[in-house]
Amino acid sequence: MLIAMSPARQRFPACPARDGTAVLTFRKVHGAGNDFILFADPAADRDWPEEARRLCPRGTGIGADGLVVTTRRGAAAFEVQCFNADGSTATMCGNALRCAAFCVARDHAGQVMSLVMAGTEHRAQVRGDDVAVTADAGPVLPRQVQVTWNGKDLAFDAVHTGTEHVVAIVDDVDDIDVPGCGRLVCRHPSLTPLG
């Protein structure tokens, strides 16, 4: 897994404050292809869905797949909120949890921690740049989606980890146009209405 973080905290103007001095301090982090704007222990609660809509657009904001807020709840316990770029709440995002754990380890010098996202506790362990996070998974439902992509038949198993996932085992992931195949699969009739 690849986690990267800008070397220093970045600053971005907050929504205008009465005294004109408000700023938001954040990190821009990414893991396994998802990038996030991360706020650690913010001084005050904000309208985070609105901040996600304002800050995540790539053309007019900082640019990110989502916004993550971590709040310390104990010595090695943190609440993690994740908002998609459209402001909707992500009930589970493994990459956001791993990025949060990476930053928590840097800020608090801990390698093992508890992260709670949408009421579900996840355990995280950080060793250097390697981050492992637990995920509760429901039963695996085999062969829920079958598609043909570039002449290859692919069968996807379904599993719920807090959000819906489908997984196909392939010989070489580099042989698959993942974004293109993903668009086909997420619109498959057997996944309606959640996708």
N, C-alpha and C positions, 0 to 999 in steps of 0.2 A: 504494500500500500504506500502511496506517495502522499505525504502531507507537506505542504509548504506554507510558510507564513512570512509576511513581510517582516524585515528585521526590526522595525520599530513600530510602535503604535501610531496609527494615522489619525489625523483630526479632520473632521468634516463639519461645516456649519450646521448647527441644529436649527430647528424651526425658529423663526425670530423670537427672541426673548425680549421682555420689556426693557431690560438694561442693555440689550444689544450684544452681550458678551457670551451667550450660551454656545458651547461647542459640544459635539459628541466625539468621544474617543473610541476608536474601533481598530480591529485588525481585519485584514483581508486574508482569508485562509482558503485552501482547497485540499480536497482529498478525493482520490480516485475519479477525478473529472468534474466533481461538483465544487463550485466556489461559493463562499459565504462571507458576509459581513458579520463579524462577531463582536458583540459587546459583552465585556466581563464585568460583573458586579456593578451595573449602572447605578449612579447616585439616586436616581428617581425613576419611578415607573413612567412609561410613555405610552402613547398609542402605537405599539409596535407594528400592528398590521399596516397602519398608515405609513410608518417609517419604512417598512419593507417596500411598499408601493412607490415611495419617493426615492429611496436610495438604490434599489436593485436594478432599475432599467439601465441597460448598457449604453444607450445613446445619450441619456440626460442625467443619469445618476452615477454612482460608483461602479455599478455593474456587478451583478451576482445572481446565482440561482436562488439564493434565499438569505434571510437574516436570522442570526442565532443570538440568543441572550442567555448567558449563564449567570446564575445567582448562587452564591455560597449559602448552604443550609446547615453545614456542620464541618467538622475538621476535614473530612474527606468525602463530603456529600454536597452535590450541586444539583440545582434544578436547571434544566435546559429547555428553552422554548425555541421552536423553529417555525419561521414563517416563510412561505413560498414568496416568490417575487410579486405575485398578485395579491399578497396580504393574507391569503388563506393559511390556516394553521396546519403544519405537518405533524401528524400524530406519531410518526416514526420516520426517522431518517438516519440510517447507519453512518453515512458520511458526515452528517452534521454532528452526531455524537462523537465520532472519532476526532473531528476537528476540535470540538469543545474539550475533549479529554487531553488532546495535545497541548492546548493553550493552558488548561488548568495545571497540567504538570509543569509547564514553564513558569507559571505565576506562583504556584504554591509548593513546588519541589516535591510533589507526591507522585508516585508511580501507579498506585492502585486507588481507585475511587468509585463512588456510587454516583450515577447520573440518573435523574428522574426526568423522563420526557412524557408528557401527556398522562401522568399518573402511573407509568410503568417504570420500574427500577431496572437499570442496566448496570452491569459491572464493567469497568474499563481498566486496562493495564497498559502503561506506556513504557517502552524501553527504547530510548533514543528517538528515532523517527518512526518506529514501529508501534502501532496502536491497535489493540484488540478490544472489541466491545461485544458484550453478549446481546443477543436478540431473542426474544421469545417468539417462537414460531408455532403456528397452529399445525394441524395435520397437513401433510403433503398430499395433494390430489393429483394423481398421475394423469398425464396426457389430456389436459383440459383444453388445450388449443393445439391444433395442427395446421401448419401452413407450408406452402412451397415457396422457397425464396431462392432465386437464381438457380432453379432446377434441383434444389436440395430440399427434401422433406424434413421439416423440423417439428418435433413434438415438445410442447411446453408443459411442465408440471406447475401447478398453482400452489402457493403457500401464503398465508396471512401472517405478517410480522408486525402488525399495527397499521400497515397499509398493504394493499394487494400487490403481490409479485407473481410473475411467471418466469420460469427458468428452463432453458434448454441446454443440454450438454452437447457440445460440438467438438470436433477434432482440433480446430484451430480458429480461435475467435477473430484473428486477423483476416480470415477468409469471409467474414460476415460484415456487411454494412450495418452495424448495430443501430445507428439512428434510423435508417430506412426500414429495416426489419422491425424495429421497435414501434414505429408509426403504424405499420401494418398490423402487428400483434395487438397493440393497445386499443385498436378500433375493431377487433374481432368480435363478431356477434355473440360468441359464448362468454365474453367478458362484460357484456352490457348489464347494467348501466355504468358500473364503476370504471371500467377500462383498466 
